[in-house]
Amino acid sequence: PGNYKKPKLLYCSNGGHFLRILPDGTVDGTRDRSDQHIQLQLSAESVGEVYIKSTETGQFLA
């Protein structure tokens, strides 16, 4: 297992969007690189299992 301490940005080069997790649980994309909701914490829990957590809201992507 590994924890990547520095928050990451997940980017879709096809559409030019950053993955965003909003406080109400909505997951979408934005082109705004300064949006506070695109900072994500990645954590490898086991082989083939990665947790993605918003550093702003504390919510996990399921």
PDB file of N, H, CA, C and O in Angstrom:
ATOM      1  N   PRO A   1       0.827  -1.203   0.000  1.00  0.00           N
ATOM      2  CA  PRO A   1       0.000   0.000   0.000  1.00  0.00           C
ATOM      3  C   PRO A   1       0.863   1.255   0.000  1.00  0.00           C
ATOM      4  O   PRO A   1       1.948   1.275   0.580  1.00  0.00           O
ATOM      5  N   GLY A   2       0.377   2.282  -0.646  1.00  0.00           N
ATOM      6  H   GLY A   2      -0.505   2.265  -1.117  1.00  0.00           H
ATOM      7  CA  GLY A   2       1.115   3.528  -0.695  1.00  0.00           C
ATOM      8  C   GLY A   2       0.195   4.724  -0.613  1.00  0.00           C
ATOM      9  O   GLY A   2      -0.945   4.688  -1.076  1.00  0.00           O
ATOM     10  N   ASN A   3       0.704   5.778  -0.020  1.00  0.00           N
ATOM     11  H   ASN A   3       1.630   5.808   0.357  1.00  0.00           H
ATOM     12  CA  ASN A   3      -0.051   7.009   0.085  1.00  0.00           C
ATOM     13  C   ASN A   3       0.773   8.105  -0.573  1.00  0.00           C
ATOM     14  O   ASN A   3       1.911   8.354  -0.175  1.00  0.00           O
ATOM     15  N   TYR A   4       0.210   8.751  -1.564  1.00  0.00           N
ATOM     16  H   TYR A   4      -0.714   8.549  -1.887  1.00  0.00           H
ATOM     17  CA  TYR A   4       0.888   9.826  -2.263  1.00  0.00           C
ATOM     18  C   TYR A   4       0.535  11.117  -1.546  1.00  0.00           C
ATOM     19  O   TYR A   4      -0.553  11.661  -1.735  1.00  0.00           O
ATOM     20  N   LYS A   5       1.456  11.609  -0.720  1.00  0.00           N
ATOM     21  H   LYS A   5       2.340  11.168  -0.566  1.00  0.00           H
ATOM     22  CA  LYS A   5       1.183  12.707   0.201  1.00  0.00           C
ATOM     23  C   LYS A   5       0.784  14.002  -0.500  1.00  0.00           C
ATOM     24  O   LYS A   5      -0.124  14.696  -0.042  1.00  0.00           O
ATOM     25  N   LYS A   6       1.439  14.331  -1.585  1.00  0.00           N
ATOM     26  H   LYS A   6       2.177  13.767  -1.957  1.00  0.00           H
ATOM     27  CA  LYS A   6       1.124  15.567  -2.290  1.00  0.00           C
ATOM     28  C   LYS A   6      -0.165  15.371  -3.095  1.00  0.00           C
ATOM     29  O   LYS A   6      -0.270  14.411  -3.857  1.00  0.00           O
ATOM     30  N   PRO A   7      -1.147  16.268  -2.936  1.00  0.00           N
ATOM     31  CA  PRO A   7      -2.392  16.141  -3.717  1.00  0.00           C
ATOM     32  C   PRO A   7      -2.107  16.130  -5.216  1.00  0.00           C
ATOM     33  O   PRO A   7      -1.176  16.777  -5.695  1.00  0.00           O
ATOM     34  N   LYS A   8      -2.924  15.386  -5.934  1.00  0.00           N
ATOM     35  H   LYS A   8      -3.680  14.861  -5.545  1.00  0.00           H
ATOM     36  CA  LYS A   8      -2.774  15.236  -7.381  1.00  0.00           C
ATOM     37  C   LYS A   8      -3.983  15.828  -8.097  1.00  0.00           C
ATOM     38  O   LYS A   8      -5.044  16.016  -7.501  1.00  0.00           O
ATOM     39  N   LEU A   9      -3.806  16.114  -9.370  1.00  0.00           N
ATOM     40  H   LEU A   9      -2.944  15.961  -9.854  1.00  0.00           H
ATOM     41  CA  LEU A   9      -4.891  16.530 -10.243  1.00  0.00           C
ATOM     42  C   LEU A   9      -5.084  15.426 -11.270  1.00  0.00           C
ATOM     43  O   LEU A   9      -4.121  14.992 -11.902  1.00  0.00           O
ATOM     44  N   LEU A  10      -6.318  14.968 -11.442  1.00  0.00           N
ATOM     45  H   LEU A  10      -7.101  15.321 -10.928  1.00  0.00           H
ATOM     46  CA  LEU A  10      -6.613  13.967 -12.466  1.00  0.00           C
ATOM     47  C   LEU A  10      -7.197  14.701 -13.664  1.00  0.00           C
ATOM     48  O   LEU A  10      -8.231  15.360 -13.560  1.00  0.00           O
ATOM     49  N   TYR A  11      -6.520  14.580 -14.805  1.00  0.00           N
ATOM     50  H   TYR A  11      -5.679  14.045 -14.890  1.00  0.00           H
ATOM     51  CA  TYR A  11      -6.815  15.377 -15.992  1.00  0.00           C
ATOM     52  C   TYR A  11      -7.209  14.487 -17.156  1.00  0.00           C
ATOM     53  O   TYR A  11      -6.574  13.463 -17.408  1.00  0.00           O
ATOM     54  N   CYS A  12      -8.254  14.879 -17.863  1.00  0.00           N
ATOM     55  H   CYS A  12      -8.770  15.711 -17.658  1.00  0.00           H
ATOM     56  CA  CYS A  12      -8.684  14.188 -19.079  1.00  0.00           C
ATOM     57  C   CYS A  12      -8.208  15.005 -20.275  1.00  0.00           C
ATOM     58  O   CYS A  12      -8.752  16.073 -20.554  1.00  0.00           O
ATOM     59  N   SER A  13      -7.206  14.514 -20.973  1.00  0.00           N
ATOM     60  H   SER A  13      -6.763  13.647 -20.747  1.00  0.00           H
ATOM     61  CA  SER A  13      -6.660  15.269 -22.099  1.00  0.00           C
ATOM     62  C   SER A  13      -7.631  15.323 -23.271  1.00  0.00           C
ATOM     63  O   SER A  13      -7.536  16.221 -24.109  1.00  0.00           O
ATOM     64  N   ASN A  14      -8.558  14.383 -23.343  1.00  0.00           N
ATOM     65  H   ASN A  14      -8.635  13.654 -22.662  1.00  0.00           H
ATOM     66  CA  ASN A  14      -9.537  14.352 -24.426  1.00  0.00           C
ATOM     67  C   ASN A  14     -10.483  15.553 -24.356  1.00  0.00           C
ATOM     68  O   ASN A  14     -10.787  16.160 -25.383  1.00  0.00           O
ATOM     69  N   GLY A  15     -10.946  15.897 -23.161  1.00  0.00           N
ATOM     70  H   GLY A  15     -10.699  15.404 -22.326  1.00  0.00           H
ATOM     71  CA  GLY A  15     -11.889  17.005 -23.007  1.00  0.00           C
ATOM     72  C   GLY A  15     -11.291  18.231 -22.351  1.00  0.00           C
ATOM     73  O   GLY A  15     -11.908  19.296 -22.332  1.00  0.00           O
ATOM     74  N   GLY A  16     -10.091  18.084 -21.815  1.00  0.00           N
ATOM     75  H   GLY A  16      -9.590  17.219 -21.831  1.00  0.00           H
ATOM     76  CA  GLY A  16      -9.431  19.208 -21.168  1.00  0.00           C
ATOM     77  C   GLY A  16      -9.993  19.550 -19.804  1.00  0.00           C
ATOM     78  O   GLY A  16      -9.973  20.710 -19.393  1.00  0.00           O
ATOM     79  N   HIS A  17     -10.497  18.540 -19.092  1.00  0.00           N
ATOM     80  H   HIS A  17     -10.513  17.597 -19.425  1.00  0.00           H
ATOM     81  CA  HIS A  17     -11.118  18.767 -17.791  1.00  0.00           C
ATOM     82  C   HIS A  17     -10.327  18.105 -16.664  1.00  0.00           C
ATOM     83  O   HIS A  17      -9.674  17.080 -16.859  1.00  0.00           O
ATOM     84  N   PHE A  18     -10.402  18.715 -15.484  1.00  0.00           N
ATOM     85  H   PHE A  18     -10.932  19.548 -15.325  1.00  0.00           H
ATOM     86  CA  PHE A  18      -9.871  18.134 -14.256  1.00  0.00           C
ATOM     87  C   PHE A  18     -11.032  17.514 -13.496  1.00  0.00           C
ATOM     88  O   PHE A  18     -12.109  18.105 -13.417  1.00  0.00           O
ATOM     89  N   LEU A  19     -10.822  16.326 -12.935  1.00  0.00           N
ATOM     90  H   LEU A  19      -9.947  15.846 -12.999  1.00  0.00           H
ATOM     91  CA  LEU A  19     -11.846  15.680 -12.118  1.00  0.00           C
ATOM     92  C   LEU A  19     -12.074  16.511 -10.860  1.00  0.00           C
ATOM     93  O   LEU A  19     -11.126  16.963 -10.218  1.00  0.00           O
ATOM     94  N   ARG A  20     -13.368  16.708 -10.514  1.00  0.00           N
ATOM     95  H   ARG A  20     -14.138  16.341 -11.036  1.00  0.00           H
ATOM     96  CA  ARG A  20     -13.727  17.546  -9.368  1.00  0.00           C
ATOM     97  C   ARG A  20     -14.774  16.833  -8.522  1.00  0.00           C
ATOM     98  O   ARG A  20     -15.727  16.267  -9.058  1.00  0.00           O
ATOM     99  N   ILE A  21     -14.601  16.858  -7.192  1.00  0.00           N
ATOM    100  H   ILE A  21     -13.827  17.318  -6.757  1.00  0.00           H
ATOM    101  CA  ILE A  21     -15.585  16.316  -6.257  1.00  0.00           C
ATOM    102  C   ILE A  21     -16.119  17.487  -5.437  1.00  0.00           C
ATOM    103  O   ILE A  21     -15.385  18.093  -4.657  1.00  0.00           O
ATOM    104  N   LEU A  22     -17.398  17.799  -5.618  1.00  0.00           N
ATOM    105  H   LEU A  22     -17.995  17.307  -6.251  1.00  0.00           H
ATOM    106  CA  LEU A  22     -18.025  18.938  -4.949  1.00  0.00           C
ATOM    107  C   LEU A  22     -18.549  18.557  -3.562  1.00  0.00           C
ATOM    108  O   LEU A  22     -18.722  17.371  -3.278  1.00  0.00           O
ATOM    109  N   PRO A  23     -18.803  19.539  -2.695  1.00  0.00           N
ATOM    110  CA  PRO A  23     -19.268  19.259  -1.330  1.00  0.00           C
ATOM    111  C   PRO A  23     -20.561  18.449  -1.257  1.00  0.00           C
ATOM    112  O   PRO A  23     -20.765  17.709  -0.295  1.00  0.00           O
ATOM    113  N   ASP A  24     -21.436  18.573  -2.256  1.00  0.00           N
ATOM    114  H   ASP A  24     -21.269  19.174  -3.038  1.00  0.00           H
ATOM    115  CA  ASP A  24     -22.699  17.818  -2.237  1.00  0.00           C
ATOM    116  C   ASP A  24     -22.541  16.404  -2.782  1.00  0.00           C
ATOM    117  O   ASP A  24     -23.524  15.670  -2.893  1.00  0.00           O
ATOM    118  N   GLY A  25     -21.307  16.012  -3.126  1.00  0.00           N
ATOM    119  H   GLY A  25     -20.508  16.607  -3.037  1.00  0.00           H
ATOM    120  CA  GLY A  25     -21.048  14.669  -3.632  1.00  0.00           C
ATOM    121  C   GLY A  25     -21.039  14.559  -5.142  1.00  0.00           C
ATOM    122  O   GLY A  25     -20.731  13.497  -5.684  1.00  0.00           O
ATOM    123  N   THR A  26     -21.372  15.633  -5.826  1.00  0.00           N
ATOM    124  H   THR A  26     -21.623  16.495  -5.386  1.00  0.00           H
ATOM    125  CA  THR A  26     -21.348  15.638  -7.288  1.00  0.00           C
ATOM    126  C   THR A  26     -19.915  15.482  -7.785  1.00  0.00           C
ATOM    127  O   THR A  26     -18.992  16.114  -7.273  1.00  0.00           O
ATOM    128  N   VAL A  27     -19.748  14.626  -8.794  1.00  0.00           N
ATOM    129  H   VAL A  27     -20.498  14.112  -9.210  1.00  0.00           H
ATOM    130  CA  VAL A  27     -18.446  14.444  -9.431  1.00  0.00           C
ATOM    131  C   VAL A  27     -18.587  14.893 -10.873  1.00  0.00           C
ATOM    132  O   VAL A  27     -19.454  14.409 -11.601  1.00  0.00           O
ATOM    133  N   ASP A  28     -17.732  15.821 -11.286  1.00  0.00           N
ATOM    134  H   ASP A  28     -17.028  16.215 -10.695  1.00  0.00           H
ATOM    135  CA  ASP A  28     -17.771  16.302 -12.659  1.00  0.00           C
ATOM    136  C   ASP A  28     -16.375  16.763 -13.054  1.00  0.00           C
ATOM    137  O   ASP A  28     -15.386  16.410 -12.412  1.00  0.00           O
ATOM    138  N   GLY A  29     -16.311  17.547 -14.107  1.00  0.00           N
ATOM    139  H   GLY A  29     -17.114  17.833 -14.629  1.00  0.00           H
ATOM    140  CA  GLY A  29     -15.035  18.053 -14.573  1.00  0.00           C
ATOM    141  C   GLY A  29     -15.082  19.554 -14.739  1.00  0.00           C
ATOM    142  O   GLY A  29     -16.141  20.129 -14.989  1.00  0.00           O
ATOM    143  N   THR A  30     -13.935  20.186 -14.601  1.00  0.00           N
ATOM    144  H   THR A  30     -13.074  19.719 -14.398  1.00  0.00           H
ATOM    145  CA  THR A  30     -13.827  21.625 -14.800  1.00  0.00           C
ATOM    146  C   THR A  30     -12.517  21.928 -15.513  1.00  0.00           C
ATOM    147  O   THR A  30     -11.543  21.187 -15.386  1.00  0.00           O
ATOM    148  N   ARG A  31     -12.505  23.011 -16.253  1.00  0.00           N
ATOM    149  H   ARG A  31     -13.297  23.613 -16.356  1.00  0.00           H
ATOM    150  CA  ARG A  31     -11.267  23.450 -16.906  1.00  0.00           C
ATOM    151  C   ARG A  31     -10.504  24.454 -16.044  1.00  0.00           C
ATOM    152  O   ARG A  31      -9.403  24.875 -16.398  1.00  0.00           O
ATOM    153  N   ASP A  32     -11.093  24.834 -14.917  1.00  0.00           N
ATOM    154  H   ASP A  32     -11.988  24.492 -14.630  1.00  0.00           H
ATOM    155  CA  ASP A  32     -10.506  25.823 -14.014  1.00  0.00           C
ATOM    156  C   ASP A  32      -9.445  25.167 -13.131  1.00  0.00           C
ATOM    157  O   ASP A  32      -9.768  24.466 -12.172  1.00  0.00           O
ATOM    158  N   ARG A  33      -8.196  25.400 -13.459  1.00  0.00           N
ATOM    159  H   ARG A  33      -7.933  25.970 -14.237  1.00  0.00           H
ATOM    160  CA  ARG A  33      -7.090  24.786 -12.711  1.00  0.00           C
ATOM    161  C   ARG A  33      -6.986  25.326 -11.279  1.00  0.00           C
ATOM    162  O   ARG A  33      -6.350  24.696 -10.433  1.00  0.00           O
ATOM    163  N   SER A  34      -7.593  26.469 -10.999  1.00  0.00           N
ATOM    164  H   SER A  34      -8.109  26.980 -11.686  1.00  0.00           H
ATOM    165  CA  SER A  34      -7.529  27.044  -9.651  1.00  0.00           C
ATOM    166  C   SER A  34      -8.705  26.623  -8.769  1.00  0.00           C
ATOM    167  O   SER A  34      -8.795  27.055  -7.620  1.00  0.00           O
ATOM    168  N   ASP A  35      -9.602  25.791  -9.286  1.00  0.00           N
ATOM    169  H   ASP A  35      -9.528  25.439 -10.219  1.00  0.00           H
ATOM    170  CA  ASP A  35     -10.753  25.312  -8.504  1.00  0.00           C
ATOM    171  C   ASP A  35     -10.253  24.506  -7.305  1.00  0.00           C
ATOM    172  O   ASP A  35      -9.455  23.583  -7.466  1.00  0.00           O
ATOM    173  N   GLN A  36     -10.718  24.854  -6.111  1.00  0.00           N
ATOM    174  H   GLN A  36     -11.366  25.605  -5.981  1.00  0.00           H
ATOM    175  CA  GLN A  36     -10.250  24.190  -4.887  1.00  0.00           C
ATOM    176  C   GLN A  36     -10.698  22.741  -4.779  1.00  0.00           C
ATOM    177  O   GLN A  36     -10.146  21.992  -3.973  1.00  0.00           O
ATOM    178  N   HIS A  37     -11.683  22.325  -5.567  1.00  0.00           N
ATOM    179  H   HIS A  37     -12.132  22.933  -6.222  1.00  0.00           H
ATOM    180  CA  HIS A  37     -12.236  20.974  -5.459  1.00  0.00           C
ATOM    181  C   HIS A  37     -11.562  19.953  -6.384  1.00  0.00           C
ATOM    182  O   HIS A  37     -12.019  18.813  -6.473  1.00  0.00           O
ATOM    183  N   ILE A  38     -10.488  20.344  -7.071  1.00  0.00           N
ATOM    184  H   ILE A  38     -10.118  21.270  -7.000  1.00  0.00           H
ATOM    185  CA  ILE A  38      -9.797  19.396  -7.955  1.00  0.00           C
ATOM    186  C   ILE A  38      -8.570  18.775  -7.292  1.00  0.00           C
ATOM    187  O   ILE A  38      -7.923  17.913  -7.887  1.00  0.00           O
ATOM    188  N   GLN A  39      -8.240  19.196  -6.077  1.00  0.00           N
ATOM    189  H   GLN A  39      -8.766  19.896  -5.594  1.00  0.00           H
ATOM    190  CA  GLN A  39      -7.103  18.633  -5.345  1.00  0.00           C
ATOM    191  C   GLN A  39      -7.520  17.281  -4.770  1.00  0.00           C
ATOM    192  O   GLN A  39      -8.418  17.214  -3.931  1.00  0.00           O
ATOM    193  N   LEU A  40      -6.877  16.216  -5.212  1.00  0.00           N
ATOM    194  H   LEU A  40      -6.147  16.270  -5.894  1.00  0.00           H
ATOM    195  CA  LEU A  40      -7.260  14.863  -4.819  1.00  0.00           C
ATOM    196  C   LEU A  40      -6.094  14.127  -4.173  1.00  0.00           C
ATOM    197  O   LEU A  40      -4.946  14.245  -4.601  1.00  0.00           O
ATOM    198  N   GLN A  41      -6.415  13.374  -3.143  1.00  0.00           N
ATOM    199  H   GLN A  41      -7.347  13.278  -2.795  1.00  0.00           H
ATOM    200  CA  GLN A  41      -5.424  12.535  -2.458  1.00  0.00           C
ATOM    201  C   GLN A  41      -5.589  11.105  -2.965  1.00  0.00           C
ATOM    202  O   GLN A  41      -6.683  10.545  -2.889  1.00  0.00           O
ATOM    203  N   LEU A  42      -4.518  10.512  -3.479  1.00  0.00           N
ATOM    204  H   LEU A  42      -3.629  10.967  -3.541  1.00  0.00           H
ATOM    205  CA  LEU A  42      -4.558   9.143  -3.987  1.00  0.00           C
ATOM    206  C   LEU A  42      -3.880   8.218  -2.983  1.00  0.00           C
ATOM    207  O   LEU A  42      -2.842   8.551  -2.410  1.00  0.00           O
ATOM    208  N   SER A  43      -4.485   7.054  -2.782  1.00  0.00           N
ATOM    209  H   SER A  43      -5.328   6.784  -3.247  1.00  0.00           H
ATOM    210  CA  SER A  43      -3.943   6.088  -1.837  1.00  0.00           C
ATOM    211  C   SER A  43      -4.134   4.682  -2.393  1.00  0.00           C
ATOM    212  O   SER A  43      -5.260   4.266  -2.662  1.00  0.00           O
ATOM    213  N   ALA A  44      -3.029   3.947  -2.566  1.00  0.00           N
ATOM    214  H   ALA A  44      -2.114   4.285  -2.348  1.00  0.00           H
ATOM    215  CA  ALA A  44      -3.097   2.560  -3.032  1.00  0.00           C
ATOM    216  C   ALA A  44      -3.309   1.672  -1.811  1.00  0.00           C
ATOM    217  O   ALA A  44      -2.408   1.530  -0.985  1.00  0.00           O
ATOM    218  N   GLU A  45      -4.490   1.077  -1.693  1.00  0.00           N
ATOM    219  H   GLU A  45      -5.222   1.193  -2.364  1.00  0.00           H
ATOM    220  CA  GLU A  45      -4.845   0.272  -0.523  1.00  0.00           C
ATOM    221  C   GLU A  45      -4.412  -1.185  -0.667  1.00  0.00           C
ATOM    222  O   GLU A  45      -4.004  -1.812   0.310  1.00  0.00           O
ATOM    223  N   SER A  46      -4.499  -1.717  -1.874  1.00  0.00           N
ATOM    224  H   SER A  46      -4.830  -1.207  -2.668  1.00  0.00           H
ATOM    225  CA  SER A  46      -4.053  -3.079  -2.154  1.00  0.00           C
ATOM    226  C   SER A  46      -3.870  -3.190  -3.661  1.00  0.00           C
ATOM    227  O   SER A  46      -4.101  -2.225  -4.390  1.00  0.00           O
ATOM    228  N   VAL A  47      -3.460  -4.354  -4.127  1.00  0.00           N
ATOM    229  H   VAL A  47      -3.273  -5.138  -3.535  1.00  0.00           H
ATOM    230  CA  VAL A  47      -3.239  -4.550  -5.557  1.00  0.00           C
ATOM    231  C   VAL A  47      -4.546  -4.288  -6.309  1.00  0.00           C
ATOM    232  O   VAL A  47      -5.558  -4.939  -6.050  1.00  0.00           O
ATOM    233  N   GLY A  48      -4.516  -3.344  -7.228  1.00  0.00           N
ATOM    234  H   GLY A  48      -3.694  -2.815  -7.438  1.00  0.00           H
ATOM    235  CA  GLY A  48      -5.685  -3.026  -8.042  1.00  0.00           C
ATOM    236  C   GLY A  48      -6.736  -2.181  -7.345  1.00  0.00           C
ATOM    237  O   GLY A  48      -7.834  -2.014  -7.878  1.00  0.00           O
ATOM    238  N   GLU A  49      -6.434  -1.642  -6.169  1.00  0.00           N
ATOM    239  H   GLU A  49      -5.543  -1.777  -5.736  1.00  0.00           H
ATOM    240  CA  GLU A  49      -7.410  -0.846  -5.417  1.00  0.00           C
ATOM    241  C   GLU A  49      -6.791   0.494  -5.016  1.00  0.00           C
ATOM    242  O   GLU A  49      -5.854   0.547  -4.219  1.00  0.00           O
ATOM    243  N   VAL A  50      -7.330   1.566  -5.580  1.00  0.00           N
ATOM    244  H   VAL A  50      -8.091   1.523  -6.227  1.00  0.00           H
ATOM    245  CA  VAL A  50      -6.840   2.911  -5.300  1.00  0.00           C
ATOM    246  C   VAL A  50      -7.988   3.749  -4.758  1.00  0.00           C
ATOM    247  O   VAL A  50      -9.070   3.776  -5.345  1.00  0.00           O
ATOM    248  N   TYR A  51      -7.760   4.430  -3.645  1.00  0.00           N
ATOM    249  H   TYR A  51      -6.881   4.408  -3.168  1.00  0.00           H
ATOM    250  CA  TYR A  51      -8.760   5.337  -3.084  1.00  0.00           C
ATOM    251  C   TYR A  51      -8.472   6.744  -3.592  1.00  0.00           C
ATOM    252  O   TYR A  51      -7.318   7.170  -3.652  1.00  0.00           O
ATOM    253  N   ILE A  52      -9.529   7.458  -3.957  1.00  0.00           N
ATOM    254  H   ILE A  52     -10.466   7.112  -3.909  1.00  0.00           H
ATOM    255  CA  ILE A  52      -9.420   8.839  -4.402  1.00  0.00           C
ATOM    256  C   ILE A  52     -10.271   9.680  -3.464  1.00  0.00           C
ATOM    257  O   ILE A  52     -11.480   9.475  -3.356  1.00  0.00           O
ATOM    258  N   LYS A  53      -9.629  10.630  -2.783  1.00  0.00           N
ATOM    259  H   LYS A  53      -8.647  10.796  -2.871  1.00  0.00           H
ATOM    260  CA  LYS A  53     -10.314  11.448  -1.782  1.00  0.00           C
ATOM    261  C   LYS A  53     -10.091  12.927  -2.080  1.00  0.00           C
ATOM    262  O   LYS A  53      -8.975  13.342  -2.391  1.00  0.00           O
ATOM    263  N   SER A  54     -11.148  13.712  -1.984  1.00  0.00           N
ATOM    264  H   SER A  54     -12.055  13.374  -1.731  1.00  0.00           H
ATOM    265  CA  SER A  54     -11.039  15.155  -2.141  1.00  0.00           C
ATOM    266  C   SER A  54     -10.366  15.745  -0.912  1.00  0.00           C
ATOM    267  O   SER A  54     -10.800  15.490   0.212  1.00  0.00           O
ATOM    268  N   THR A  55      -9.316  16.528  -1.109  1.00  0.00           N
ATOM    269  H   THR A  55      -8.964  16.735  -2.021  1.00  0.00           H
ATOM    270  CA  THR A  55      -8.655  17.158   0.030  1.00  0.00           C
ATOM    271  C   THR A  55      -9.506  18.290   0.591  1.00  0.00           C
ATOM    272  O   THR A  55      -9.339  18.660   1.753  1.00  0.00           O
ATOM    273  N   GLU A  56     -10.402  18.840  -0.195  1.00  0.00           N
ATOM    274  H   GLU A  56     -10.537  18.540  -1.139  1.00  0.00           H
ATOM    275  CA  GLU A  56     -11.246  19.954   0.244  1.00  0.00           C
ATOM    276  C   GLU A  56     -12.470  19.476   1.021  1.00  0.00           C
ATOM    277  O   GLU A  56     -12.786  20.029   2.074  1.00  0.00           O
ATOM    278  N   THR A  57     -13.164  18.451   0.511  1.00  0.00           N
ATOM    279  H   THR A  57     -12.907  18.001  -0.344  1.00  0.00           H
ATOM    280  CA  THR A  57     -14.422  18.012   1.128  1.00  0.00           C
ATOM    281  C   THR A  57     -14.255  16.785   2.016  1.00  0.00           C
ATOM    282  O   THR A  57     -15.101  16.525   2.872  1.00  0.00           O
ATOM    283  N   GLY A  58     -13.175  16.026   1.825  1.00  0.00           N
ATOM    284  H   GLY A  58     -12.488  16.237   1.129  1.00  0.00           H
ATOM    285  CA  GLY A  58     -12.980  14.796   2.583  1.00  0.00           C
ATOM    286  C   GLY A  58     -13.782  13.626   2.043  1.00  0.00           C
ATOM    287  O   GLY A  58     -13.770  12.544   2.630  1.00  0.00           O
ATOM    288  N   GLN A  59     -14.483  13.829   0.926  1.00  0.00           N
ATOM    289  H   GLN A  59     -14.493  14.708   0.449  1.00  0.00           H
ATOM    290  CA  GLN A  59     -15.303  12.765   0.349  1.00  0.00           C
ATOM    291  C   GLN A  59     -14.472  11.888  -0.572  1.00  0.00           C
ATOM    292  O   GLN A  59     -13.530  12.343  -1.221  1.00  0.00           O
ATOM    293  N   PHE A  60     -14.854  10.600  -0.608  1.00  0.00           N
ATOM    294  H   PHE A  60     -15.619  10.230  -0.081  1.00  0.00           H
ATOM    295  CA  PHE A  60     -14.184   9.625  -1.463  1.00  0.00           C
ATOM    296  C   PHE A  60     -14.973   9.411  -2.743  1.00  0.00           C
ATOM    297  O   PHE A  60     -16.199   9.521  -2.756  1.00  0.00           O
ATOM    298  N   LEU A  61     -14.257   9.103  -3.819  1.00  0.00           N
ATOM    299  H   LEU A  61     -13.261   9.014  -3.808  1.00  0.00           H
ATOM    300  CA  LEU A  61     -14.892   8.719  -5.078  1.00  0.00           C
ATOM    301  C   LEU A  61     -15.127   7.219  -5.038  1.00  0.00           C
ATOM    302  O   LEU A  61     -14.199   6.445  -4.804  1.00  0.00           O
ATOM    303  N   ALA A  62     -16.374   6.805  -5.268  1.00  0.00           N
ATOM    304  H   ALA A  62     -17.128   7.434  -5.458  1.00  0.00           H
ATOM    305  CA  ALA A  62     -16.712   5.376  -5.211  1.00  0.00           C
ATOM    306  C   ALA A  62     -17.040   4.853  -6.595  1.00  0.00           C
ATOM    307  O   ALA A  62     -17.348   3.671  -6.751  1.00  0.00           O
TER     308      ALA A  62
END
